[in-house]
Every structure is written in C-alpha cells, then in structure tokens.
Amino acid sequence: MYSLEEFDEAKTRVLKYILYKKRTENEIKTKFGKTYQEELLEDVIEYLKEAGYINDDEYVLKTVNQICALKNLSIKEIRYKLLAKGISKDKIDDYMSENRKEMLEYEEKSASTVAYKKSSSMEKEEIKNYLIKKGYTSDSIKKALD
C-alpha cells in the first residue's frame, strides 16, 4: 500500500510529463514503471484517465491529424508509428476503418508528393520501388505515377 503523499507526488510527476506533450498510457508505464510500484502507478493512470488527461483514442486522432498535416507517410507507416507508441492494434484499426476515405485520399496525395519530389533524381521504376518499400498501396502508387 502507499500513502496519500506518495499518490499526490506520483500524480504530480506524471501530470507534468503528460502536460509537456500528450502521451499514451503505455509511454507513461514505460517511463515510470521502475520509479513507482505497479499498484500506485495503475491508480495514478486510472485517476488521470478519469480526469481526461490520458485518452489513447484522442491521442490517435491528434497524432494522425498532425502527421497528415506535416508529413508524407503511407497508412502503413502511420500505423507503425502508433503501434510504437503503445496504442493497441484494435484502436488503430477502429480509427483507420472509421476514417477510411480520408486516409486513402491522404495516402494518394502523399504518394503523389513523394513521387513528384523524387522525379528529378530518380527514374519512374525507382520511384515505384521506393513507394512500395515505404508501404504505399498499389492503387496509391499507380495514381501517383500517372
């Protein structure tokens, strides 16, 4: 068991960590897993979830929007980034299927942008192979190269 002071101290440290930058539940467990006993950390996480500071669904939404606004990645690369942050495969799949149309449009636009940027230094076949390696769908690659 732990004291109220220990709980408050842990809550404050975790809160500072997630207010600096939105984090996933998994990132918090990784960062503080060795610092605090498991029961205390679980209770702090539960408290912060109820208070709305930790929300993996919201994290997926914000992260995908940020990536779409700033980067040119395939859907597969976005999926890997979210998995690396400890987001469950189910949450990612749910988001991707709910926003399927937007994600496919984004990937086509992204593939076109990458193909355009690479066109000055690469042949069409090299660009195609590059896009395949990056995880773009064959439809997106075909549209980007036409």
SULJOTA-V201513 format. One record per residue. N is the residue number from 1. PHI is phi in whole degrees, 0 to 359 (none if undefined). Layout:
# SULJOTA-V201513
n:N phi:PHI
n:N phi:PHI
This chain:
# SULJOTA-V201513
n:1 phi:none
n:2 phi:226
n:3 phi:271
n:4 phi:297
n:5 phi:297
n:6 phi:298
n:7 phi:299
n:8 phi:298
n:9 phi:295
n:10 phi:295
n:11 phi:300
n:12 phi:297
n:13 phi:295
n:14 phi:294
n:15 phi:298
n:16 phi:301
n:17 phi:298
n:18 phi:273
n:19 phi:282
n:20 phi:297
n:21 phi:203
n:22 phi:305
n:23 phi:231
n:24 phi:270
n:25 phi:302
n:26 phi:297
n:27 phi:298
n:28 phi:293
n:29 phi:297
n:30 phi:295
n:31 phi:293
n:32 phi:252
n:33 phi:302
n:34 phi:270
n:35 phi:280
n:36 phi:239
n:37 phi:294
n:38 phi:305
n:39 phi:299
n:40 phi:297
n:41 phi:298
n:42 phi:300
n:43 phi:294
n:44 phi:297
n:45 phi:299
n:46 phi:299
n:47 phi:299
n:48 phi:289
n:49 phi:293
n:50 phi:297
n:51 phi:281
n:52 phi:88
n:53 phi:277
n:54 phi:241
n:55 phi:209
n:56 phi:295
n:57 phi:296
n:58 phi:295
n:59 phi:300
n:60 phi:300
n:61 phi:302
n:62 phi:295
n:63 phi:295
n:64 phi:296
n:65 phi:299
n:66 phi:295
n:67 phi:298
n:68 phi:297
n:69 phi:283
n:70 phi:246
n:71 phi:231
n:72 phi:244
n:73 phi:233
n:74 phi:279
n:75 phi:301
n:76 phi:298
n:77 phi:294
n:78 phi:298
n:79 phi:302
n:80 phi:296
n:81 phi:299
n:82 phi:291
n:83 phi:298
n:84 phi:295
n:85 phi:275
n:86 phi:89
n:87 phi:283
n:88 phi:292
n:89 phi:302
n:90 phi:298
n:91 phi:298
n:92 phi:295
n:93 phi:299
n:94 phi:300
n:95 phi:298
n:96 phi:297
n:97 phi:285
n:98 phi:293
n:99 phi:244
n:100 phi:305
n:101 phi:300
n:102 phi:297
n:103 phi:294
n:104 phi:293
n:105 phi:298
n:106 phi:300
n:107 phi:296
n:108 phi:297
n:109 phi:297
n:110 phi:298
n:111 phi:299
n:112 phi:296
n:113 phi:298
n:114 phi:298
n:115 phi:299
n:116 phi:297
n:117 phi:297
n:118 phi:277
n:119 phi:297
n:120 phi:283
n:121 phi:243
n:122 phi:228
n:123 phi:281
n:124 phi:304
n:125 phi:294
n:126 phi:295
n:127 phi:297
n:128 phi:302
n:129 phi:297
n:130 phi:299
n:131 phi:294
n:132 phi:298
n:133 phi:298
n:134 phi:280
n:135 phi:93
n:136 phi:288
n:137 phi:287
n:138 phi:297
n:139 phi:297
n:140 phi:297
n:141 phi:295
n:142 phi:301
n:143 phi:294
n:144 phi:292
n:145 phi:272
n:146 phi:280
